[in-house]
Amino acid sequence: MREFILNCSAWEIAVVGLAFFGGIYLFFGAANIFITHQFLPGLHIGKPLDPRPLTKDQLQRELLWSASSIVIFGVGMIFPWGFLQLGWAKLAVDPSPLQITIEMIVLLIWNEIHFYINHWLLHTRWLRRFHLPHHRSVVTTPWSTYSFHPVEALMLGNVILLPMLVHDFSVYALFSVPLFSLLFNSIGHSNYDWSPARHTVFHNASRRHHLHHACFNGNYGFMFPFMDKLFKTALPFDAADKQINRWRVD
């Protein structure tokens, strides 16, 4: 894998990037739909978080914005590849399983910090207009995961560039970032309470991001709650009840 990446041309990297990001978007989206619409309901496990209907043409809009993001992420693979070609970054040679595991954990934590900072910035009055297309999905779907304005896609898509400048990561650890990122993102946008009786970090991830879309502000973190707790931006468990109950009455 390492040698393949180093020996690729720019257009080959772009093609691989487009296939990679497009493939994982479709795979995780379809898997999420199956799990939350058929598998878990069939076992009487969990329930939808927000019962309100989707807005008109929401799915079409999400798919179009997501296609734009996939192009940006896919073609954007040229930048980390360019870092390698220019000698600004290097890939680890024969990394041990322990090294790969530690690098994945470090990048997982960095991804959370990077996302929180950029997400918070996207809610400021200077950048909010670039985040509004994503928030048009008040009731989220797995197809909302990449539904970004190009500016937002560029901000979120540069997550591995800074780490590559300070450490020679393994190619497996670097590729784990978009995989884990989209997996967690898909869970967060599933609009499904996977296990209402359990309140673990994993099981609450979907509820936390559902609250962010329903309330617009707060819960800026990605998969884990530590940044929101640190900066006191966490929303209460029932923050969206008022909006949903008002819809039920109307």
C-alpha positions in Angstrom: 0.0 0.0 0.0 2.8 2.4 0.9 4.7 1.8 -2.3 1.5 2.0 -4.4 0.7 5.5 -3.0 4.2 6.8 -3.5 4.3 5.6 -7.1 0.9 6.8 -8.2 0.5 9.9 -10.3 -1.7 12.8 -9.3 -4.6 11.8 -11.5 -4.4 8.2 -10.3 -4.6 9.4 -6.7 -7.6 11.6 -7.5 -9.4 8.6 -9.2 -8.7 6.4 -6.2 -9.8 9.1 -3.8 -13.1 9.6 -5.6 -13.8 5.8 -5.7 -12.8 5.5 -2.0 -14.9 8.3 -0.6 -17.8 7.6 -2.9 -17.7 3.9 -2.0 -17.6 4.3 1.8 -20.4 7.0 1.6 -22.7 4.6 -0.3 -21.7 1.6 1.8 -22.1 3.2 5.2 -25.3 5.0 4.2 -26.9 1.8 2.8 -25.8 -0.2 5.9 -27.2 2.4 8.2 -30.5 2.4 6.4 -30.8 -1.3 6.6 -29.8 -1.5 10.3 -32.1 1.4 11.5 -35.1 0.7 9.2 -35.2 -3.1 9.2 -32.7 -5.0 11.4 -33.1 -3.2 14.7 -36.8 -2.4 14.4 -37.3 -6.1 13.5 -35.7 -7.1 16.8 -37.6 -4.3 18.7 -34.4 -2.6 19.6 -34.2 1.2 19.7 -36.5 3.8 18.1 -36.4 6.9 15.9 -35.2 10.0 17.7 -37.1 12.7 15.7 -40.5 11.6 14.3 -41.0 14.7 12.1 -41.1 14.1 8.4 -38.3 15.0 6.0 -38.6 18.3 4.2 -39.5 18.4 0.5 -36.6 17.3 -1.8 -34.4 16.8 1.3 -32.8 13.5 0.1 -32.1 14.9 -3.4 -30.5 18.0 -1.8 -28.4 15.8 0.5 -27.2 13.6 -2.3 -26.2 16.6 -4.5 -24.3 18.3 -1.7 -22.7 15.0 -0.7 -21.6 14.4 -4.3 -19.8 17.8 -4.2 -18.1 16.8 -0.9 -17.0 13.5 -2.4 -15.3 15.3 -5.3 -13.6 17.7 -2.9 -12.5 14.9 -0.5 -11.5 12.6 -3.4 -9.5 15.1 -5.5 -8.2 16.5 -2.2 -6.2 13.3 -1.7 -3.7 15.0 -4.0 -2.7 17.3 -1.1 -1.4 14.6 1.4 0.0 12.8 -1.6 1.8 16.0 -2.6 3.2 16.4 0.9 4.8 12.9 0.4 6.1 13.8 -3.1 7.6 17.1 -1.9 9.3 15.4 1.1 7.3 17.5 3.6 5.9 14.2 5.1 6.8 10.6 5.1 5.0 7.3 5.6 6.2 4.9 8.3 8.2 1.9 7.1 7.1 -1.5 8.4 5.1 -0.2 11.4 4.3 -2.6 14.2 0.7 -3.4 15.1 1.2 -1.6 18.3 2.4 1.6 16.5 -0.5 1.4 14.1 -3.0 1.1 17.0 -1.4 4.0 18.9 -1.5 6.2 15.8 -5.1 5.3 15.2 -6.0 6.4 18.7 -4.0 9.6 18.4 -5.7 10.5 15.1 -9.1 9.6 16.6 -8.6 12.1 19.4 -7.2 14.7 16.9 -10.1 14.2 14.6 -12.5 15.0 17.5 -10.5 18.2 18.4 -10.2 19.3 14.8 -13.9 18.7 14.2 -15.0 20.6 17.3 -12.9 23.7 16.4 -14.1 23.8 12.8 -17.7 23.0 13.7 -17.7 25.8 16.3 -16.2 28.2 13.8 -18.9 27.2 11.3 -21.5 28.4 13.8 -20.0 31.9 14.1 -21.7 34.7 12.3 -18.8 35.0 9.8 -19.0 31.4 8.6 -22.5 30.4 9.5 -23.8 30.8 5.9 -21.5 28.0 4.8 -22.9 25.6 7.5 -26.6 26.4 6.8 -26.9 23.9 3.9 -26.0 21.1 6.3 -28.5 22.3 8.9 -31.3 22.4 6.3 -31.5 18.7 7.3 -33.2 19.3 10.7 -34.3 15.7 10.7 -31.1 13.9 9.8 -30.6 10.9 7.5 -27.4 8.8 6.8 -27.2 10.7 3.5 -26.7 13.9 5.5 -23.2 12.9 6.5 -21.4 14.5 3.6 -24.1 17.2 2.9 -21.7 20.1 3.1 -21.1 23.4 1.4 -17.7 23.2 -0.4 -16.2 25.6 2.2 -17.3 23.3 5.0 -16.0 20.3 3.1 -12.6 22.0 2.7 -12.4 22.9 6.4 -13.3 19.4 7.6 -11.4 17.6 4.9 -7.9 18.8 5.9 -7.8 16.9 9.2 -4.7 14.7 8.4 -2.5 17.4 6.9 -1.1 18.9 10.1 -0.5 15.5 11.8 1.4 14.3 8.7 3.8 17.3 9.1 4.8 16.3 12.6 5.0 12.5 12.5 5.6 9.7 10.0 2.3 7.9 10.3 1.5 4.5 8.8 -0.7 4.4 5.8 -3.2 2.2 7.7 -3.6 4.8 10.5 -4.1 7.6 7.9 -6.7 5.6 6.0 -8.5 4.8 9.3 -9.4 8.5 9.7 -12.0 8.8 6.9 -13.2 5.3 7.7 -13.9 5.9 11.4 -15.0 9.5 10.6 -17.7 8.4 8.2 -18.7 5.5 10.4 -19.2 7.8 13.4 -20.8 10.5 11.2 -23.3 8.0 9.8 -24.2 6.9 13.3 -24.6 10.5 14.4 -26.9 11.3 11.5 -29.0 8.1 11.7 -31.8 9.7 13.7 -32.1 6.5 15.6 -31.7 5.8 19.3 -29.8 2.5 19.0 -30.4 1.5 22.6 -32.5 3.9 24.7 -31.9 1.9 27.9 -28.1 2.4 27.7 -26.3 5.7 28.1 -22.8 4.9 26.9 -20.7 7.3 24.7 -21.3 5.1 21.7 -25.0 4.7 22.2 -25.6 8.4 22.9 -23.6 9.6 19.8 -26.7 9.6 17.6 -28.8 11.4 20.2 -26.2 14.1 20.8 -26.0 15.0 17.1 -29.7 14.8 16.7 -30.0 17.4 19.4 -27.5 19.6 17.6 -29.6 19.5 14.4 -32.9 20.0 16.2 -31.5 22.9 18.4 -28.9 24.3 15.9 -26.5 25.4 18.7 -24.6 23.2 21.2 -23.2 19.7 21.0 -20.4 20.7 18.5 -18.4 17.5 19.2 -18.1 14.7 16.7 -18.4 11.2 18.3 -17.3 11.8 21.9 -18.6 14.4 24.4 -15.3 15.5 26.0 -14.9 18.7 24.0 -18.5 19.8 24.7 -18.0 19.1 28.4 -14.7 20.9 28.5 -16.1 24.1 26.9 -19.6 23.8 28.4 -21.4 23.5 25.1 -23.2 20.2 25.8 -27.0 20.2 25.4 -29.3 18.5 28.0 -30.8 15.1 27.2 -34.2 16.6 26.5 -33.2 19.7 24.6 -35.3 18.9 21.5 -38.5 17.8 23.3 -40.0 21.3 23.1 -39.7 21.5 19.3 -40.9 17.9 18.7 -43.9 18.3 21.2 -44.9 21.6 19.4 -45.0 19.7 16.1 -47.1 16.9 17.7 -49.6 19.5 18.9 -49.7 21.4 15.6 
